[in-house]
Amino acid sequence: MNKREFVKRLGLVTAAGMVTSAINPISAASMVGNMPAKKQIGLQLYSLGKELTDDVPGGLKKLVKIGYTNAEAAGYRDRKMYGYDVGEFKKIANDAGLKITGSHVNPPIRKYTKENKSEISDFWKATVEDHAKLGVTTLVQPGMPQVETHEDVALVCEVFNNAGEIAKAAGIKWGYHNHSHEFERIVTEEDKKKQKNPWMPVGDVIYDLFLEGTDPKLVFFEMDVYWTVMGSNDPLEYFEKYAGRFPVLHIKDRSVLGQSGMMNFKNIFTKAYENGLDEFFVELEGIRKDDKTQFEGVAECYDYLAKASFVK
């Protein structure tokens, strides 16, 4: 029934119950309770760029008006969020009616060494402290450290696990977000000797090494499904092979969701739910039409997911 019919019927039920007492007094409440809950659709705020940073309070209110319920921040710098003290930004979001449940943050170092491990650890300690005040449930590193050898990967995984420990102690889950470079391989001299067909890749996939070298209790992976496809890989295969490691996703297309025809979001969501999907964020990196704003683009993305039967 549509909203008008529901309200009309609710009024009749209430009136009949008052007159005849034949209807259970909680029947009206039961009808409300049976209505489908609003979908929890999140947005990575990076999607909005300058359109948000020019007016953060107004921008967050626009998102709520579109229908977004939660967001993942990407504006943490110098222990502030989008230029605001963390507590002040939290209030701005709360006043808008938007939950900031996650945040993207990169440490200031790309090449990890034994000498700078403690510096990176100190960075995460301060970052986690601030994000605990913000009230996020997830904290994600979206930038790939520099890796060239298996030894580099082992050190990166050690640093990731340490960040996960720091976050876990504060009640926050720590994760890593991929782009396409993670699907490159580390090729040793032995690998080169074994290669018989130049078209058949050899060596270990960096993303797989990250997954296998980190503790599932400390590090989760926020898969960006678009960049996984662009890295010539199938998200569903990773959901199957590493079940439970992808509780958060970035839902992205070449531009507005569902318009490129290259992303099978129905299959992605179906398999992701089977393997423990908790939350997802829309990300729109850039509108490919000059006559459309980012806000208009994320509104179209929201409409696509809100109407999709495969999104819970």
C-alpha positions as CSV (number, residue, x, y, z in Angstrom):
1,M,0.0,0.0,0.0
2,N,1.1,3.6,-0.5
3,K,1.6,6.0,2.3
4,R,-1.9,7.6,1.9
5,E,-3.6,4.2,2.0
6,F,-1.5,3.2,5.0
7,V,-2.4,6.3,7.0
8,K,-6.1,5.9,6.0
9,R,-6.2,2.3,7.1
10,L,-4.3,3.0,10.3
11,G,-7.0,5.6,11.2
12,L,-9.8,3.1,10.5
13,V,-8.1,0.4,12.6
14,T,-7.6,2.8,15.5
15,A,-11.2,4.0,15.3
16,A,-12.6,0.5,15.1
17,G,-10.5,-0.6,18.1
18,M,-11.8,2.3,20.2
19,V,-15.4,1.6,19.4
20,T,-15.6,-2.2,19.5
21,S,-12.5,-3.2,21.4
22,A,-12.5,-6.1,19.0
23,I,-9.0,-5.3,17.7
24,N,-5.9,-5.8,19.7
25,P,-4.6,-2.4,20.7
26,I,-1.1,-3.2,19.5
27,S,-2.4,-4.0,16.0
28,A,-1.6,-0.6,14.6
29,A,1.9,-0.7,16.1
30,S,2.4,-4.1,14.5
31,M,1.5,-2.7,11.1
32,V,4.2,0.0,11.6
33,G,6.7,-2.6,12.7
34,N,6.1,-4.7,9.6
35,M,7.0,-1.9,7.3
36,P,10.4,-2.4,5.7
37,A,13.3,-0.6,7.5
38,K,15.1,2.1,5.6
39,K,18.3,0.9,3.9
40,Q,21.5,1.9,5.5
41,I,23.4,3.4,2.6
42,G,26.7,5.1,3.3
43,L,28.9,7.5,1.3
44,Q,32.6,8.0,1.3
45,L,32.8,11.8,1.7
46,Y,35.8,12.0,-0.7
47,S,33.2,11.7,-3.4
48,L,32.2,15.3,-2.9
49,G,35.5,17.1,-2.9
50,K,35.3,20.8,-2.9
51,E,31.6,20.8,-3.0
52,L,31.7,19.5,0.6
53,T,34.7,21.4,1.9
54,D,33.3,24.7,0.8
55,D,30.3,24.2,3.3
56,V,30.7,21.1,5.5
57,P,27.6,21.7,7.7
58,G,25.4,22.4,4.7
59,G,26.9,19.5,2.7
60,L,26.2,16.9,5.4
61,K,22.6,18.1,5.6
62,K,22.3,17.7,1.8
63,L,23.4,14.1,2.1
64,V,20.8,13.3,4.7
65,K,18.1,15.0,2.6
66,I,19.2,12.7,-0.3
67,G,18.8,9.7,2.0
68,Y,22.3,8.7,3.1
69,T,22.3,7.4,6.7
70,N,26.0,7.2,7.4
71,A,29.4,8.3,6.0
72,E,33.0,7.5,5.9
73,A,35.3,10.6,6.3
74,A,38.4,11.4,4.4
75,G,39.4,14.7,5.8
76,Y,41.6,13.9,8.8
77,R,44.8,16.1,9.0
78,D,46.8,17.6,11.7
79,R,44.5,16.0,14.3
80,K,41.5,17.8,12.9
81,M,38.6,16.7,10.7
82,Y,37.9,18.9,7.6
83,G,39.6,21.7,9.6
84,Y,37.4,21.3,12.6
85,D,38.3,20.0,16.0
86,V,37.1,16.3,16.1
87,G,34.5,17.1,18.7
88,E,33.1,20.0,16.7
89,F,33.0,17.9,13.5
90,K,31.1,15.2,15.4
91,K,28.5,17.7,16.5
92,I,28.1,19.1,13.0
93,A,27.5,15.6,11.7
94,N,25.1,14.8,14.6
95,D,23.2,18.0,14.0
96,A,22.8,17.1,10.3
97,G,21.5,13.6,11.3
98,L,24.5,11.8,9.7
99,K,26.5,9.0,11.4
100,I,30.2,9.1,10.7
101,T,31.0,5.4,11.1
102,G,34.3,5.2,9.3
103,S,37.3,7.2,8.3
104,H,40.2,7.0,5.7
105,V,43.6,8.0,7.0
106,N,47.1,7.4,5.6
107,P,50.3,7.6,7.7
108,P,52.8,10.2,6.4
109,I,55.3,7.5,5.4
110,R,55.0,5.2,2.3
111,K,58.2,3.2,2.6
112,Y,58.2,1.2,5.8
113,T,61.5,0.3,7.4
114,K,62.5,-1.2,10.7
115,E,63.8,2.2,11.7
116,N,60.4,4.0,11.1
117,K,58.1,1.4,12.5
118,S,57.8,3.1,15.9
119,E,57.0,6.5,14.1
120,I,54.2,4.9,12.2
121,S,52.9,3.2,15.4
122,D,52.9,6.6,17.2
123,F,50.9,8.1,14.3
124,W,48.2,5.4,14.6
125,K,48.1,5.9,18.4
126,A,47.2,9.6,18.0
127,T,44.9,8.9,15.1
128,V,43.0,6.2,17.0
129,E,42.7,8.5,20.0
130,D,41.0,11.2,17.9
131,H,38.8,8.7,16.0
132,A,37.6,7.2,19.3
133,K,36.3,10.6,20.2
134,L,34.6,10.8,16.8
135,G,32.9,7.5,17.5
136,V,33.8,5.6,14.3
137,T,33.6,1.8,14.2
138,T,36.2,1.5,11.4
139,L,39.5,3.1,10.5
140,V,40.9,2.4,7.1
141,Q,44.3,3.0,5.4
142,P,43.6,3.7,1.7
143,G,47.1,4.1,0.4
144,M,49.4,1.3,-0.6
145,P,52.9,1.3,1.0
146,Q,55.9,0.9,-1.2
147,V,56.7,-2.8,-1.7
148,E,59.1,-4.5,-4.0
149,T,60.1,-7.7,-2.3
150,H,58.6,-10.4,0.0
151,E,60.6,-8.8,2.8
152,D,58.8,-5.5,2.2
153,V,55.4,-7.2,2.3
154,A,56.3,-9.0,5.6
155,L,57.2,-5.7,7.2
156,V,54.0,-4.0,5.9
157,C,51.9,-6.8,7.3
158,E,53.7,-6.4,10.7
159,V,52.9,-2.7,10.7
160,F,49.3,-3.4,9.7
161,N,48.9,-5.9,12.5
162,N,50.3,-3.3,15.0
163,A,47.9,-0.7,13.8
164,G,45.1,-3.2,14.2
165,E,46.1,-3.9,17.8
166,I,46.2,-0.2,18.6
167,A,42.7,0.3,17.1
168,K,41.3,-2.8,18.7
169,A,42.3,-1.6,22.1
170,A,40.1,1.5,21.5
171,G,37.1,-0.6,20.2
172,I,37.8,0.3,16.6
173,K,38.3,-2.1,13.7
174,W,41.3,-1.3,11.5
175,G,41.3,-2.1,7.8
176,Y,43.0,-1.6,4.4
177,H,41.4,-0.3,1.2
178,N,42.8,-1.4,-2.2
179,H,43.2,0.2,-5.6
180,S,44.5,-1.7,-8.6
181,H,48.2,-1.7,-7.8
182,E,47.8,-4.4,-5.1
183,F,47.0,-6.9,-7.9
184,E,50.5,-6.6,-9.3
185,R,53.0,-9.3,-8.5
186,I,56.3,-9.7,-6.7
187,V,58.4,-11.7,-9.2
188,T,61.6,-13.3,-8.0
189,E,64.5,-14.6,-10.2
190,E,63.2,-18.1,-9.5
191,D,59.8,-17.1,-10.8
192,K,61.4,-15.8,-14.0
193,K,63.2,-19.1,-14.6
194,K,60.0,-21.0,-14.2
195,Q,58.0,-18.8,-16.6
196,K,57.5,-20.7,-19.9
197,N,54.7,-18.6,-21.4
198,P,55.3,-14.8,-21.4
199,W,51.5,-14.3,-21.3
200,M,51.1,-16.4,-18.2
201,P,51.9,-14.2,-15.1
202,V,54.2,-15.6,-12.4
203,G,54.9,-14.4,-8.9
204,D,52.8,-13.7,-5.8
205,V,49.9,-11.2,-5.9
206,I,50.6,-8.5,-3.4
207,Y,47.0,-8.3,-2.3
208,D,47.0,-12.0,-1.5
209,L,50.2,-11.6,0.5
210,F,48.6,-8.8,2.5
211,L,45.5,-11.0,3.2
212,E,47.6,-14.0,4.2
213,G,50.2,-12.1,6.2
214,T,47.8,-10.2,8.4
215,D,45.8,-11.4,11.4
216,P,42.1,-11.6,10.7
217,K,41.4,-10.6,14.3
218,L,43.3,-7.4,13.8
219,V,43.0,-6.4,10.1
220,F,40.0,-6.4,7.8
221,F,39.9,-5.5,4.1
222,E,37.6,-2.9,2.7
223,M,37.4,-4.0,-0.9
224,D,36.9,-1.4,-3.6
225,V,35.0,-3.5,-6.0
226,Y,35.7,-1.2,-9.0
227,W,39.4,-1.1,-8.5
228,T,39.5,-4.9,-8.0
229,V,37.8,-5.3,-11.4
230,M,40.2,-2.7,-12.9
231,G,43.0,-4.8,-11.6
232,S,41.7,-7.7,-13.7
233,N,40.2,-9.6,-10.8
234,D,36.8,-10.9,-9.7
235,P,35.5,-9.6,-6.3
236,L,33.4,-12.8,-6.0
237,E,36.5,-15.0,-6.2
238,Y,38.1,-13.1,-3.3
239,F,34.9,-13.2,-1.2
240,E,35.0,-17.0,-1.7
241,K,38.7,-17.5,-1.1
242,Y,39.0,-15.2,1.9
243,A,35.5,-15.5,3.4
244,G,34.9,-13.1,6.3
245,R,37.8,-10.7,5.5
246,F,35.6,-8.2,3.7
247,P,33.0,-6.8,6.1
248,V,33.1,-3.4,4.5
249,L,33.0,-2.5,0.8
250,H,33.4,0.5,-1.5
251,I,30.7,0.3,-4.1
252,K,32.0,2.1,-7.1
253,D,31.5,2.3,-10.9
254,R,33.2,4.1,-13.6
255,S,30.9,7.0,-12.8
256,V,27.4,6.9,-11.5
257,L,26.5,3.4,-10.2
258,G,25.0,1.1,-12.7
259,Q,25.6,3.2,-15.8
260,S,28.7,1.7,-17.2
261,G,27.4,-1.9,-17.6
262,M,30.8,-3.3,-16.4
263,M,29.9,-3.9,-12.8
264,N,27.6,-6.8,-11.7
265,F,26.4,-5.3,-8.5
266,K,23.7,-7.9,-8.0
267,N,26.2,-10.7,-7.8
268,I,28.7,-8.6,-5.8
269,F,26.1,-7.8,-3.1
270,T,24.6,-11.3,-3.0
271,K,28.0,-12.9,-2.4
272,A,29.2,-10.2,-0.1
273,Y,26.1,-10.7,2.2
274,E,26.8,-14.5,2.2
275,N,30.3,-13.8,3.5
276,G,29.5,-11.3,6.3
277,L,29.0,-7.8,4.8
278,D,28.4,-5.3,7.6
279,E,28.6,-2.0,5.8
280,F,29.2,-0.4,2.5
281,F,30.0,3.1,1.2
282,V,29.3,4.6,-2.2
283,E,32.3,6.3,-3.7
284,L,32.1,8.5,-6.8
285,E,35.5,9.7,-7.8
286,G,34.4,12.0,-10.6
287,I,31.4,12.8,-12.7
288,R,32.1,12.3,-16.4
289,K,29.6,14.9,-17.4
290,D,30.4,18.6,-17.2
291,D,26.7,19.5,-16.6
292,K,26.4,17.5,-13.4
293,T,27.6,18.2,-9.8
294,Q,29.1,15.6,-7.5
295,F,26.0,16.0,-5.2
296,E,23.8,15.2,-8.2
297,G,25.9,12.2,-8.9
298,V,25.8,10.8,-5.4
299,A,22.1,11.4,-5.4
300,E,21.7,9.2,-8.5
301,C,24.0,6.6,-6.9
302,Y,21.7,6.6,-3.8
303,D,18.6,6.2,-6.0
304,Y,20.2,3.2,-7.8
305,L,20.9,1.3,-4.5
306,A,17.7,2.4,-2.8
307,K,15.7,0.8,-5.7
308,A,17.9,-2.3,-6.0
309,S,16.2,-5.4,-4.7
310,F,19.6,-7.0,-4.0
311,V,20.6,-4.3,-1.5
312,K,19.3,-5.0,2.1
